[in-house]
Amino acid sequence: MLTNQTTAQWRERDAAHHWHPQSDMKEVNAHGSRIITRAEGVYIHDSDGNKILDGMAGLWCVMVGYGRKEIGAAVARQMDELPYYNLFFQCSHPPATQLAEKIASLTPPGMNKIFFTGSGSESNDTALRLVRTYWAVQGKPEKTIVIGRRNGYHGSTLAGVTLGGMKAMHEQGGPLVPDITHIDQPYWYDEGGDLSPEEFGLKAARALEAEIDRVGENRVAAFIAEPIQGAGGVIIPPSTYWPEVKRILKEREILFIADEVICGFGRTGEWWGSTSFDLQPDVLCMAKGLTSGYLPMGAVAVADRVSEVMYEKAGEFTHGYTYSGHPAACAAALANIAILEGEDLVGKAKRDLAPYLKEKWGALADHPLVGDASTFGMLGKLELTPNKKTRARFAKPGRIGGWTRNRSIANGLVMRAVRDSMIISPPLSITKAEIDEMAAKALKTLDELHRHVKETGEI
Ligand SMILES: *Cc1c(COP(=O)(O)O)cnc(C)c1O
């Protein structure tokens, strides 16, 4: 595809017409985009010939790695046979049927109905309309409030933005969706103060209880949360958090929506983050790892206790997308899941890779600028700090993180910066040697950062 173009030519053409998602276009075009031309395994290649280890698996999604010919082949076969048909008006097609069956076999017990969407955002939109409808058809239409968390991420549609707790996103494009509130996040490193992680975990969980009481339990439809906040900065909750939230959910008449768009499909070392934390969601939203990003697709798994009420009482659920269960996307998802199962990538992540990552990545905590280098499953982070003891932040939030991300990419590793937290989420297909490479490249960048901080005096 016109790969004889130079980087400068691509940049110029891109700047002329392409408005990038989640981007400051003035800044993008001042620097020029990085043009990614191909990818193989855990590596991406850019138009300047650089080979970069993709420590983020794209946007958390490329679980099986790049270049899996069997996914493309399955999609091509499906395109030849039935490139599109809708699932409205009492129709179905074999790929949607097969994929719903497959997902239901993987979801936590008692979640047997699968609603297809085109993305993670659409999955969360679906969840919002679903939980409100669930209560309405039972004669409780006042139960409309959904409680999310500050700094949670649930997507970029209006419902996704509102459910999420990203301040910068709330500031644009409002007014937001009514009846959505937020509680504090279980981010001990930044917000735990003098409390122990365990004490802070309980406090953060009890914020849910307090919020339910504040707005009135009779008004609350659901609590939505990522098992581990991803885009917020790989926020691994203290060990006390989820057990306490579970206790509260059990006592209250509200539903629980697990946003597993990042945690699903093996990211945490289990098929679901909910399994890692022993949670029983009523609604489970997925996307990303469902197709490893090879085609856009999302889905919502619904617990029997919810689907039975909806099937029985809701009549037509007036919700669905033109591309719900798109046959080619279903084929991609089925081929992707076949790889995950066939190569036991989830089991290997749990037994082999996650402990190895914990050891290698965790060793970066010895670096003078790293306050925390924890991992969970195949998620990892580095909290950058000028003072490890006080867990202080650098004076200008995000500046050091941005600098570090840019150096890391120049050093051949994609790490993402969330303010001054560096995060990774590599493909599950990564090898131990590649984990070594990732940790070594991160260390090199940290040492460069150390010199940079000394030279500039930035704290
Ligand atoms: C990425 C993400 C979404 C949004 O998914 P899109 O496919 O970008 O719409 C929702 N929730 C979480 C947890 C995510 O990480």
The ligand as a Gaussian input file, in Angstrom:
#p B3LYP/6-31G(d) Opt

LIG

0 1
 C      -10.958000       0.984000      25.621000
 C      -11.949000       0.878000      26.688000
 C      -13.304000       1.146000      26.455000
 C      -13.785000       1.705000      25.158000
 O      -13.632000       0.813000      24.119000
 P      -13.711000       1.373000      22.604000
 O      -13.619000       0.116000      21.797000
 O      -12.569000       2.309000      22.427000
 O      -15.008000       2.039000      22.455000
 C      -14.196000       0.928000      27.469000
 N      -13.797000       0.468000      28.656000
 C      -12.504000       0.205000      28.921000
 C      -12.137000      -0.335000      30.251000
 C      -11.544000       0.428000      27.954000
 O      -10.266000       0.225000      28.216000

